[in-house]
Amino acid sequence: MVGRDFEGLRRFYGDAFGWQTQQFAPIPGYAMVRPGGEGGIGGGVGPAYDDGAGHATFYVEVADLDEALGKIEGLGGTTVMGPVDVVPGGLSIALFADPEGHLVGLFKP
């Protein structure tokens, strides 16, 4: 995840999902993300380059889509698509935009 206000993005995602970040010395302003829990994957949050446009490509597993969307909205994000069952009785997804407008997915197995 990169964006204009990368410090704000670090706080937003840390607060929304309990992610820990650690400064990555070789790249000024870039922080490695430690999502914690089993099966979590690492990533990073940092400054946008070139024209300053940010981008994101990931889905986050959550236990409750509505609860996660409510928390995200309270932190300045917006719901783009409410919960949808992809597999009836199984996988459900939702989409939100963070405070900079990055589109991010949520899924519940």
C-alpha positions as CSV (number, residue, x, y, z in Angstrom):
1,M,0.0,0.0,0.0
2,V,1.4,3.3,-1.0
3,G,-0.1,6.8,-0.8
4,R,0.4,10.5,-0.3
5,D,-0.3,10.3,3.5
6,F,1.5,7.1,4.2
7,E,1.8,7.9,8.0
8,G,-2.0,8.3,8.0
9,L,-2.4,5.0,6.1
10,R,-0.2,3.2,8.6
11,R,-2.4,4.5,11.5
12,F,-5.6,3.7,9.6
13,Y,-4.7,0.1,8.8
14,G,-3.1,-0.4,12.2
15,D,-6.2,0.7,14.0
16,A,-8.6,-1.1,11.7
17,F,-7.0,-4.5,11.8
18,G,-4.6,-4.4,14.7
19,W,-1.6,-4.5,12.4
20,Q,1.9,-3.7,13.8
21,T,4.3,-1.8,11.6
22,Q,8.1,-1.5,11.7
23,Q,10.2,1.1,9.9
24,F,12.1,-0.5,7.0
25,A,15.4,1.4,7.0
26,P,16.4,1.0,3.3
27,I,13.4,2.9,2.1
28,P,12.6,6.2,3.9
29,G,9.1,6.3,5.2
30,Y,8.3,2.7,4.3
31,A,7.1,0.4,7.0
32,M,6.8,-3.4,7.0
33,V,3.4,-4.7,8.1
34,R,3.1,-7.5,10.6
35,P,-0.6,-8.6,10.6
36,G,-0.2,-11.2,13.3
37,G,-2.2,-14.4,13.7
38,E,-1.9,-17.6,11.8
39,G,-2.0,-17.4,8.1
40,G,-1.5,-13.7,7.9
41,I,0.8,-12.4,5.2
42,G,3.2,-9.5,5.5
43,G,3.2,-6.4,3.4
44,G,4.1,-2.8,3.6
45,V,2.9,0.8,3.7
46,G,4.9,3.6,2.3
47,P,5.1,6.8,0.3
48,A,3.7,7.0,-3.3
49,Y,6.3,7.7,-6.0
50,D,6.2,9.5,-9.3
51,D,2.8,11.3,-9.6
52,G,1.8,10.6,-6.0
53,A,-1.0,8.3,-6.9
54,G,-1.5,5.4,-4.4
55,H,-2.6,1.9,-5.0
56,A,-3.5,-1.2,-3.1
57,T,-4.2,-4.8,-4.0
58,F,-5.3,-7.1,-1.3
59,Y,-8.2,-8.7,0.6
60,V,-8.3,-9.0,4.4
61,E,-9.9,-11.9,6.2
62,V,-12.3,-10.8,9.0
63,A,-14.7,-12.7,11.3
64,D,-17.6,-10.3,10.7
65,L,-18.0,-8.2,7.5
66,D,-20.5,-5.8,8.9
67,E,-18.6,-5.2,12.0
68,A,-15.4,-4.6,10.1
69,L,-17.1,-2.1,7.7
70,G,-18.6,-0.3,10.7
71,K,-15.1,0.1,12.3
72,I,-13.6,1.2,8.9
73,E,-16.3,3.8,8.4
74,G,-15.6,5.1,12.0
75,L,-12.0,5.5,11.0
76,G,-12.7,7.5,7.9
77,G,-13.1,4.8,5.3
78,T,-16.2,4.2,3.2
79,T,-18.2,1.1,2.2
80,V,-18.1,0.6,-1.6
81,M,-19.9,-2.8,-1.6
82,G,-21.7,-4.3,1.3
83,P,-21.4,-8.0,2.1
84,V,-22.2,-10.4,-0.7
85,D,-22.3,-14.2,-0.6
86,V,-19.9,-15.5,-3.3
87,V,-20.6,-19.1,-2.2
88,P,-24.0,-19.5,-0.5
89,G,-23.4,-20.6,3.1
90,G,-19.6,-20.0,2.5
91,L,-17.3,-17.3,1.3
92,S,-18.6,-13.7,1.5
93,I,-16.9,-10.5,0.4
94,A,-17.2,-6.8,0.8
95,L,-15.3,-3.8,-0.6
96,F,-14.3,-0.5,1.1
97,A,-12.2,2.6,0.2
98,D,-9.7,3.8,2.7
99,P,-9.3,7.6,3.5
100,E,-7.3,8.1,0.3
101,G,-9.7,6.2,-1.9
102,H,-7.8,2.9,-2.3
103,L,-10.2,0.0,-3.0
104,V,-9.6,-2.9,-0.6
105,G,-11.5,-6.1,-0.2
106,L,-12.7,-8.0,2.9
107,F,-13.6,-11.7,3.0
108,K,-15.1,-14.0,5.4
109,P,-14.7,-17.8,4.8
